Each structure stands twice: as C-alpha cells, then as structure tokens.
Amino acid sequence: MSEGYENRLASSDEASAGSESRRLSRREFLRVAGIAGAAISVGTGLSAVLAGCGGEATTTTAGAETTAPPTTAASTSSTAATSTSVSSGAEAGRAVKIGVVSPQTGPLATFGIADKWSADLTAKTVADGLVLGDGKKHPVTVLFRDTQSDSNRAAQVAGDLIANDKVDMVVAGGSPDTVNPVADQAEALGTPSLSVFCPWGVFLFGRGGSFEKPFKWTYGLLLGLEQVVTCWVDMFQKTPTNKKVAFLAPNSADGLAWVDEKTGAPPFFKAAGYTLVIPQPFQPGSDDFTAQISEFKKQGCEVLAGANTTPDFTNFWKQSLQQGFKPPVASMGLALGFPQAAEAIGPSVYGLLAEGAWHRTFPFKDSLTGMTCDELAADFEKTTNSEYTGAIGGHAKISWAVDVLQRAPDLDDKETILAAIQSTKLETILGPIDMTAPIDANPADPMGKRPHPNIVKPVMTGQQWVKGTTWPYEVVVVSNSLAPTVPTVPIQAMKYL
C-alpha cells in the first residue's frame, strides 16, 4: 500500500489501489498517510487530542449567558428564516436547540471569533421562524459554549449541552482539541454531531475508530494530510529549486510526529522527489535558532517547511533573514493560518505559503443564507471591523446542521436526524457534501472525497500571503490542484522585506 500511495501522491490521476487499501490497520494507515499531528493552519496538532477528556461537566441553562468569561457571546435565540419557511401559517413546533462548542478564548480563540459571527448571522437569517422536516415552524436556539482552548473543557461543555440542555444536535470545529472530545461525548450519549476543521485521520483513529468500524452518531467535513502535502508540493514546484527542504520542527508531540520517518512528512516529500533536512528539534519557546539555521545553510536548502506555532516561527524567520538563510520557497504549517499571524510576523510574511480549506474566492454559496463566499467575507469584515479569516469556513457546520433538521421528519426521534445526515447532498462554503457517494477505494488518495462512511473531505488549496489593497496582509490562492474550480493568481517570489 505504501508504494501505491506514494505513486498516487506523485500522480493523482493514477488508477486506484483497489478495495484492499480500505482494509488498512490503524498502524498501516499512519505509516502510509502520516496523519499524526496534521492540524496544519486550521488548528493545533495531535498532542492534546489523545489526552483524557474527563472532568466534571459545567452546568448551564438553555438560552442563558454562555459559561465563558463575560467577554464571550451569549447564547443566541432566534426563530427561523423566511427563506426556508414553506408557509407563514405552519403549525408551531417546539424549540430546537443546536449546541456549538467553540474555542472562544485561549490560544485558539481566532476560531471562536468566526463562530460568534456565524451564530449572529444565523440568528438574523432565521429571525422569522424555521420550518423543519416535520412541517412545523420552530424557534431555534443556538447555544454557545467556550472550550477555553482546552480539550478537557470541550468534553465537559459538550456533555453538559447534551445531558442538561438537551440539544438536538451538537457541532464543533477549530482543531482536534475541540472536535475529538466533543465527538466522543456525542457518540457516548447518542446525539447527532457534525464537525469541521480537523484532520480526518485524527478524528477516526484518535477516537479508536477504524475503516471496518464506523461511528454511529458523529460525522465530519474533514481535511486529510494527503491533501495538505499535495498542496504544499504543488506550490513548491512552481518555483525552480534543488528540492532540498529545510524542515523545522519543535521537540513536542506534534513536531516529532511530523518528522517521523515512517508516519510523518518524509514519505510524502520523498514520493515527490524532495529531500528533507531535519536538524535536532528545538525546544518550544526557544530564543535561539542558530543551530537549525546553520544546518539548513550548510546543506544548501532552497525550500522551507514545517509545523510550528506563530511565536516560534516568528522568532525563527527573523533570525533566518538576519543570518542570511533566505530560501526562495517557504511555508509553515500551523503558524500562518490567520491574519493575526501575518501581523505578528510583519512585512517579511509577504511571499510565505500556507494551505487553506477556505477563501473568499471559493465558488460556493452558503445554503443557509444564500450568500457567496465573498459576500460572507465582506459581512464578517463589516460586522467585526477586522480582516476576514479562513475560520469563516466553519460556518458550514451550522448550515449543515440546519439542512439536516429541515429534512428530518421527526425531531424527537434522533434516528431520523441520523438518517438525514447520512443522506446529505449539500453545497457548503467548504465544498460539496455527498454522504451518499461511494467510499473511496484508496482512503489516502488526495483526490478522493469519502475516505470513510462518517467522513467527507472539504476543498483544499494552496495560498500565499501578499501585500494587500484593503488590508496590509492578504492571502491569495496560488494552487488549485485539488480544487480546479477555485480561481488562482500567479505565485509571487519571496520579498524578504
């Protein structure tokens, strides 16, 4: 399977490896797909995902102020959209509750900002009442709960939403640290759950699942490491280099997973003809990267890659430029996912590459509001008075949840909600969802869409930070090898300002 997957990575239109590839063990899949630690730009890594999710649940009340600190949003109560109502005289139905578990504070709070905007937009959209699958018009309550960017708390508030607030569905996004503990609680407590912004391999294997053992209650629109590396390689190949990659990694669970010769990035780069130079991993929070920079210069590396936090990469990048290490191609997972990261790095961010599952130029419409991706970005900027972020794509989870409820004929029977999830055919701002499509013969195929019965993959693109016209730092799409309908602009040379 490893050889078959390497060939697939190098040429995505090659014939499928066949049905045997779907019967991989967890260890075998990790060996060929390198899923561990793959949060990349849309969240954090694997280390906290596998941590325990226990702890006492937090008591909350439906419709009340969220359990987050006072700066976070209150639960949003609303009645549903006229655009989705079939009749103004529909019989009144009971209140329907959607629980949103979100990192509104802490290191992942950039996701929470977008989630708050999404909940407010939903409230406005459904303000006149929502007719659901039972033909009745229902008030809809969106209950927000803050994880404080902590996986244990994510589990606690998810359990509380289900057991105490009696939500009909729970949705989550913003890295595995949020998604996995929420999904585990939903699975254990028999409640339908939808997730976005998490590597599908971590969602599947990190929760004890397998290709032969689907989950019952938990589903996701989830990216794959095979997509991320394919986008990286496509961007790297647009600039002539010697294909020597300086790979920077911290001495952490995530960093060590990325540099593992069997389960990390090396097999992917080797398949594409690249050689990795991996120095001794540094301690997170280090102030001096001279040893790593010296090794990269000594080896003549002309490409930079890795997975690091914004503070660590910011220090490394500034020291690299000071010490004369200026690779013509540079990317960094985790560090470059948000405008806030670009602002922290400063003008030398111009030309740096990233990967992204959402951009305002995506040619999709939101099923809930009818707005295009560009219109959603404009609304976010007007509402928040800040630059739009790729985390806006997380709005897809609420739109998906509403679509499911509109098709479920009996909201008091969770099995009918489950059946509606499994029959989803929907365009979202993260790309199309077709839960009725056949399962991919090769789950590690970067062009595949359904690696597992509980999972469909979003669109993935390669992006670059450039000098903007509206904002100082703007990201543009420069690679659409996995998303040909997404428009691109030419890649720019590094500026090293």
N, C-alpha and C positions, 0 to 999 in steps of 0.2 A: 504493500500500500504506500510506503514512504516514497519509493521511486515513482509510482504512479501519480502521487500528489505533487512531487517536485516537477514532473513534466506538465501537470495541469497548471501549476503556478507560472511556468515559463510560457505556456501557450494555452490560454483559457478556452480555446475552441476545440481542444483535443477531445476525442471520444471519452465518454465516462468510464470510470474504472470498474463499473459494474456493481451488481447488488451486493457482492461480498463486502464492499467497502462500508456498507451501513452496519455491518456486524462487528465493528471495532470495539475492543475493550476500552475502558477509560484510559488506561496507560498507553495503549497503542495510539489512540487518537491524540493524546497530548504529545506523543513522540512525533507525529507527523504534522500536527496542526499548530503546536506551540501556543495553545490558548492561554496558558498561565500568565497572569499579570497583564492582560491585554486591554485595560480600560482605555488607554490612549486618548487623550484630548477630550473625550466626552466623559471623563470621570477619573476616579482613582484606581489603584491597582487591586491585586488579589489578596494582599496580606490580611486585611480586615474582614474579607468576605468569609473566610473559613473560621473566624473567631466565633465564640459562643454567642448565641442570640437570646440568652435567658434574661431574667430580670423581672422585677415587679412591674406590672402594667400601670400606666398612668390613667387616672380616672378623668374623663371628660364628659361633657354633655352636648348632645346634638344641637347644632345651631349656636353654641356658645363661643366665647372667645377661645382661640386656639391655646393649647398648653404651652406654646412657645413664649419667649420673653415678650414684653409689651410692644417691641418694635415690629413684631411679625403680624401677619394679617389675621383677621377674624375669619371664622367660617362664613362662607358666602351662601346665603339662602336666596333662592330665586324660583320663579316659575318660568316655564319653558317657552322656546322660540316660536313666533308666529310662522316662521318659515318651515317649521316641522309639524305644525298643528294641522290636522286634517279637517277639523271643524271647531268653530268657536263655541258650539253648543255641546261639545263632548261631555260625557258623564265625568264627574270629578273622581279622581283616584287618590290613593294615599300618597303621602310624601315619600319620595325616593331619595336615597342617600348614596352619594359616591364619596368614598374616602380617598383623599390624596395625601400620601406620605411623601414629604419633601424636605430636603436639607435647607431650611430657611436661614439657618445661622451656622457658623463654623466654617471650616475651610472649603466646603462645597456649596456655600450659600449662593454662588452665581447661578446654580440651578434653581434655587428657591426663588430668586428674583423673577425668573421667567415663569415659574409655576404660579406665583402670585398674580402676575399679569394674565396668565392663561385662565385662572379661576375668575378673575374680574371680568375678562372678556366673555367667558361662558355665562356669567350672571347676566350681563347685558343682553346676550344673544337669546337666552331662554326666558326673558322677562315676562312674556305673555302666556306662559303655560306650555308644557311639552306633552304632546300626545304620544304615548308609548305603544308597545306591541299589543297591549290588551285593549286598545281603542279608547282608553280613558286619559283624561288630561290631568297630569301630575305636577305638583310642585316639586322642585328638585333642590336638594341641599348638597352643596359641596363642602365637605368637612376637611379642613386643612390641619395637618399635624406636622410639627417640626421634629426632625430627627437629630438636630444639632450636629449633623455630620457624623453621627455615631451609630454603628451597626446595632449595638445592643438596644439603644433607644428606638431605632427603627422598628425592631421586633416588638418592643413594648407598646408603642403607639399603634402599630398595625393590629396587634391583638386586642387592644382596647377599642379601636374602631369597630372591630368585628363583634366582640363579645358584649360590649356595653352600648355602643352607639347603633349597633345592628345595621351597618351599612349593607347595601345590596351588592356593591362591588368595591374593590379597593384597587387603586392604581398607584404606580410608583415609577420613578426614574431618577437619574443622577448618580450613576456608578453602581457597581456591585454592592458597595457598602449599604446602599439603600434598597436596591432591588431584591437581593437574595433573602435577607431576613424578613422582608415584607411577604415575599412569595412563600417562604417556609410557613409563616403564620397562616396565610390564606389556605395553603394546602392542608395544613393540620386541622384547621377549623372549618373546612368545607365551604369556602367563599370564593366566588369567581374573582380573578385578579389578572390585570393587564400591566405589562411593564415595557419600558423603552430605555435606551441608553445604558446597555450592559452587554458585555461580550457573551454571545450565546453559549460558548463552551463553559464559561464560568457559571452561568445560570443553570446549565444542565448538569455538569459534573461536580461543580462546587456544592450542589444541593443533593448529591447522591443519586442523581438520575443516570440514565443510560439510553442508548438507542433502542434497546429492547423493552424499556420500562418507562413509558411516558408518564407525565404528571396528569392528574385529573383536573385540577382547578386553576392552574397557573399557566399563563401564555404570555408571549412577548414578541415585540418587533425589535429584534436584537441583532447587533452587528457581529461580524466574525473577524478574528485576527487575520484570516486568509484574505479578507477584503482590504484591511489596513495595509498589510505588507505589499499587496498588489498595487495599491495606490502609491505607496512610497516608491516602489521600483519604477513605476511608470513616470513619476515626476523626476526621479534621479536620471533616467535615461534620456531626458530631454536636454541635458547638458553633457557634453563630452567630458569624461573623467577617466582616471585609471582604474575605477571601480574598487578602490580601497576605501573601506568605510571605517571611520573613527567612531566607535560605539561607546558612548558614555553611559555608565550605569552606577547607581548607588549600591552600597552594601546594605541592602534591605531585601525583604522577601520578594518584592516586585522586581528590583534590579537584578537579583540573582536568577530569578525565573527568566527574565529576558535574555540573559547571556548564556543560559544553559545550552550546551552543545547539542542536546537531543530534543529538548522541549521548548526552547526559546527561539530567538530570531535567527541564529546561524543557519539552520537548514533552509529557511526561506531565501536568504541572501545568496547562499551557495547555489541554490537552484537557478537563480537569475544571473549567475556569473560574477557575483560580488565576493570580495574577501573582507572579512571583519578583523579589525584590530581592536582587541578588548583588553585594556590595561586593568590593573588591580582596581576593583570597585572602591569608590570613595565613601567616606562616612557622611551620611546626610547632614547638612548644615555646615559642611566644610567651607573654610575661607580660602584655601589654597589649592588650586588645581594644576600647579606647575608640573607635577609628575605625569599626569594624564596628557597634558598639552605637549610636553616634551616627547612622549612616546608617539603621539599622533604625528608630530612634525618629523620625527626620526623615520617613521615608516612611510612618510610621503602620502598621507591620506588626503584624498580630494573630496570626500563625502563625509558628512557628519550625521549621525542618527543616535537614537537612544530613547529613554523614557525617564523623565525627571520632573521634580516639582519646579514651579516657576522661580522661587528664590535660588535654588541650587543652579538651575540653568542660567539665570541672570548673572550670577557670580562667575560661572564658568565662561560664558560668552564674552563678558567684558574682559576677563583675563586672557582669553584666547586672542582677541584682537590686539590687546596690549603686547602680547608675546609673539605676535606675527603668525599665528595659526589662522588662516583665512581660507577655509575650503570653499570652492566655487559652488558647492551644493550643501545645504544644511537643513535639517529638520529635527524636531524633537517632540516625541510623544509626551502627553500629559501637560507639558509646560505651555503650549501655545494654543490652547483651546478657546480663549476668551479675550475680548478687548482689554480687560484688566491686566492680562498677562503681557500684552503688547505694550501697554502703558508702562508697566514695571521695567521692561527691557529697554524701552526708549527707541530712538531712531534706528539703532542697529538691528531692529527687528525687521526692517524692510528687506524683503527677499527671502526670509525664512519660510520654510514649508511646513504644512500641517496636513492632517486628514480630517475630513468633516462629513457628518451624516446629515447636515442641513445647511442651506444657504438661501438667501433671499431670491436668488435667480432660479431656484428649482421650479420646474414647470408643473407644479401640482396645486390643487385647491383643497382647502380645508372643508371637509364635509359638514362641519357644524355651522360655520359662519358663512361659507361660500367665498371666503377671501383667498386671494392668491398668496403665495409666499412673500412676494414683495409687499403686498398690502399689509400682511401681518407684521413684517419688519417695520414698516412705516408706523403702524399703530403702536408698536412697542416703543419706538423712539419718541413718539408724540406723548404717550402716556407716562413713560418713565423719565423722559428728558435725558436719556442716555443712549449710547450706541447699541444697536441690536446685537444679539449674541446667538450663536448656534444652538444654545439651550432652548430657544423658542421652539425648536422641533419637538420638544417634549409635550407640547400642546396636543400632539397626535394621540396621546394616551386617553385624554378626556374625550376627544372626538370619537375615538374608537369605542369607548365605554357608552357614550350616548347612542351611537349607531346600534350597538348590541341591545341596549334596552328598548330601542324602537322596534326591534324585531322579535323580542321575547314575548310570547303570548300570555304568560302567567308569571308576573314578577314575584309572586310568593312561592314559586317553585324554582329553586335555583338550578335544577336540571335543565329547565327551558332556557335560562340565561346561558348556561354552559353550551347548549346546542346552538344558540345564536352566535356565540364566539366561534365555535367550530365551523360554522357556515359563512363566516365573514368574507365578503368580497367588497373591498372599500379602497378608495383612493385617499391617502393621508398625505400630510405635508412631508413625511419621511419616505414617501413612496407607496406603491400599492400593496395592499394586503389581500392575499387569496389563500385562506385557510383550507380551501377545498382542493388545491393543487397537489399533485403527487409529490411524495417525499424524494429529495434528491438521491440519486444512486450513489454519488460521492459527496458526503456531507462537507468535505473540506474544499469543494470546488468554489473558487471566489465568484464565479458567475452564477452559482446556484442561489435559489431563493428559499428553499424549505429543507433545511438540514435535519429537521426533527418535527414530529407531529405537533409539538407545543410552540414551535418557533417559525417565524418568517423573518427574513433579513431585510433591512432598510437599504436605501440607496447609499452609496459611499463614494466620495470624491476626494481628489487631491486639491489642496488650497494653498494660497500664498499670501503673506502679509505684504502690503504695498502702501505707499503714501496715498492718502485718500483725498477726496474732494470735499466731502462733508465732514469727515472725522479725520484726525491726524493719522490714524492707523486703520486701514480697512483690509478685509480679507477677500480675495477673489478666487474663483475656481480655475485651476490650470490643468486639471486632469479629470477626464470623464470616461476613462477606460472601462469602468464598471457601471457607468450611467450615461450612455450616449445621448440621451435626450436633454441632458443638462448642458447649457452653453458654457464655453470656456473662453478665456483670454490667454494670450501668449505668456509663457513663463518669463519672469524678469531675472536678470543677473543680480547676484548679491551686490549690495551697495557699500556695506561696511562703513557706514557713517559714524 
